[in-house]
Amino acid sequence: MAIKGIRISVIICVFLYFLVPYYVFPQSIIISGTVLEAETSEPLEFVSVYVKNSNFGTFTNRNGEFVFNVPNTYKDSLLVLSLIGFKSSTANLSKVGVGEIFNLMVDQYFLGEVIVTADSSNFIVSKALKSIKSNNARKQHYLDAFYRETVTMDSNYVRMLEAAVGIQDFSYLSSRDRRKAKIYEIRKTDDFVEKRLDNKNNRKDI
């Protein structure tokens, strides 16, 4: 009798082992389909397909196809399809079957009227002068900078000057005489223009 009781207990344990997951872990729903452009029936790539108010979703491939799983607890939720330039579409998950076809309509955007007027030069200069204070620092500041100056002639570089400098400015309201610049390092190329002119002037015709 003891052995029989053990067998019954084992059978019950095995039964519960396979039965419990169906209640503890909810079953999932397979959602799949193809998204097409409504007017041309062309497949749409990179359409965002997701369950509203959840972290479950995916994107369509180059053929407009998608597939993903969601827990059965979302069976009454909405499926959202969204793509820039198209009107978003929604569908009830309970009515979405496997291999469903979805069509998105092109969304047209209309811009408001824009009026372009020509301002006088006096107005532009006056507005620029009023903006100087807001565009320039009013407190003392220090800046490390790199300076480069090049000269070209006939689309060729003929002279170049480079320098690493430190600039100290005592604010926009201070006099320009108070501004200071310190040169850390400087280098200058030979003046190719002068050399070329010298060679030309020194050339003797035979």
Secondary structure, DSSP 8 states (H G I E B T S, - for coil): -HHHHHHHHHHHHHHHHHHHHHHHS--EEEEEEEEEETTT--B-SS-EEEETTSS-EEE--TTSEEEEEEEGGGTTSEEEEE-TTB--EEEEGGG--TTEEEEE-B--------------HHHHHHHHHHTHHHHS--S-EEEEEEEEEEEEETTEEEEEEEEEEEEEE--TTS-GGG-EEEEEEEEE---HHHHHHHHHHH----
